[in-house]
Amino acid sequence: MKRIGHRVAGTTGPEDERLPLGKSYIYGLQHILTMYGGVIAPPLIVGGAAGLTGVEIGLLVSAALFVSGAATLLQTLGVPFFGARLPLVQGISFASVSTMVAVAAGPGGLRSVFGAIMVAGVIGLLISPFFCKIVRYFPPVVTGSIITVIGISLLPVAVRWAMGGNAKAPDWGSMSNIGLAGFSLFVVLLVSRLVQGTLSRLSILIGIVVGTLFAALIGKADFSAVGKGAIFELPQVFAFGTPLFQIGAIISMTVVILVIMTETTADILAVGEIVETKVDARRVGDGLRADMLATTVAPVFGTFPASAFAQNVGLVAITGIKSRYVVAAGGSVLFALGLFPILGRLVASVPLPVLGGAGIVLFGSVAASGIRTLSKVSYDGNLNLVIVAVALGFGVIPIAVPEFYSAFPEWVHIVFDSGISAASIVAVLLNILFNEIKAGNRPTPSVVSAAPPVAVHRAEDPEHPADTGLPADTELPDNEQRADTARTSAVRNE
């Protein structure tokens, strides 16, 4: 059989299912509505920090949509050596925002930001073949921990959306915002409970559309900006000038790129777990190369590093639509939004509280998928429970206390300020220490390891003893003996 990239001709997986064109675009639009706010946030923040005008920030937003769409098409459809061919949406990474803001505030401005991104992207592209080899260090105890933290780290985003999205706005946290989010959530739950078939899989999209219409009725949606500005516009090449290459900015951005590669690796493994398809080192490498190629080219069109979007992994889990062609359809919509700013302005009119209500279900499902993966892990006679506990702890630190790492060196702050990358690093290192390095391992390694499951038996009626399938005079072991037997069996199985 002839190999095509990393797949074999004639073989298919769940991700290769082709749906009718209309359904593909409807489901794909659901993906875009889910992640649109995350794509436009970095250019809005960085553009504001760089002192750009409204028109210039608009160029950043259009470029972000254009590159995100092209990167999604590359990741889902793939070409030899580029693209994981999985239902992954690529978008502008938020992990790089703080570094880009710091660089943009310097003398080089955005030109230094773009130069640093290009060099760091090339470095990421060169190390992708080596970076993907770490996939063997991602067993279920690691991937389950990471997927759980991905979901937990996204939930605060949904809560902030539900409160209005802007902490400085007068209506931040108002009952009208939270009530609108609650209405959107109610619609999603109602459709999920009462509707069957295709419509039930569109519960997120239906919740967003109905929530937006309701918001318009009560005066919480503003469509006045939709008709303002150009209808069609091609992205400009080096619209903000040629890149500047500064050593300090390049080093800082390279550290960020390593974080992005870690997060993308986690997302590729997570979506592979959800889709129930094989993800090996070669597939991870192809996905990382697509990620880094998009990142390297992004500054040419005036935008920032690209990465896989975790919130869309949750959408795959909750809808059960595993087709990569659906996400490719969504990618083409993103691409069109970059060429037709009027469409982007229409999607931007969806109130954030509406997205927040849908996001509660969406992002929570990611955490639930991680918990489901962790339920398959053996905790007997090993330290897997400790791995999960510490990885989750480190993953939650930047979520619970964002300023925790503020006094640490800048590189520590950059790496561990992302709960996803922190959990990934900790889980991988502890798994190597406890499971890969066999020297010194014992059958009962720690008092904090999980106790073996012990069956609970109901009190028996002396006149009607339980049927055990054993002779009547057979003496059954007590709980302690059963525990010892289970523990010995677990060690033997390993």
Sequence and secondary structure as in RCSB ss.txt:
>XXXX:A:sequence
MKRIGHRVAGTTGPEDERLPLGKSYIYGLQHILTMYGGVIAPPLIVGGAAGLTGVEIGLLVSAALFVSGAATLLQ
TLGVPFFGARLPLVQGISFASVSTMVAVAAGPGGLRSVFGAIMVAGVIGLLISPFFCKIVRYFPPVVTGSIITVI
GISLLPVAVRWAMGGNAKAPDWGSMSNIGLAGFSLFVVLLVSRLVQGTLSRLSILIGIVVGTLFAALIGKADFSA
VGKGAIFELPQVFAFGTPLFQIGAIISMTVVILVIMTETTADILAVGEIVETKVDARRVGDGLRADMLATTVAPV
FGTFPASAFAQNVGLVAITGIKSRYVVAAGGSVLFALGLFPILGRLVASVPLPVLGGAGIVLFGSVAASGIRTLS
KVSYDGNLNLVIVAVALGFGVIPIAVPEFYSAFPEWVHIVFDSGISAASIVAVLLNILFNEIKAGNRPTPSVVSA
APPVAVHRAEDPEHPADTGLPADTELPDNEQRADTARTSAVRNE
>XXXX:A:secstr
  EETTEETT   GGG    HHHHHHHHHHHHHHHHHHHHHHHHHHHHHTT  HHHHHHHHHHHHHHHHHHHHHH
HH BTTB   SS  EEE STTHHHHHHHHTSTTHHHHHHHHHHHHHHHHHHHHHHHGGGGGG  HHHHHHHHHHH
HHHHHHHHHHHHHTS TTSTTTT HHHHHHHHHHHHHHHHHHHH  THHHHTHHHHHHHHHHHHHHHTT    TT
TTSS S     TTTT S    HHHHHHHHHHHHHHHHHHHHHHHHHHHHHT    HHHHHHHHHHHHHHHHHGGG
GT   EEE HHHHHHHHHH    HHHHHHHHHHHHHHHH HHHHHHHHTS HHHHHHHHHHHHHHHHHHHHHHHT
TS  TTSSHHHHHHHHHHHHHHHHH TTTTTTS HHHHHHHTSHHHHHHHHHHHHHIIIII  TT  SS  TTS 
          BTTB    SS TT     HHHHHHHHHHHHHHH 
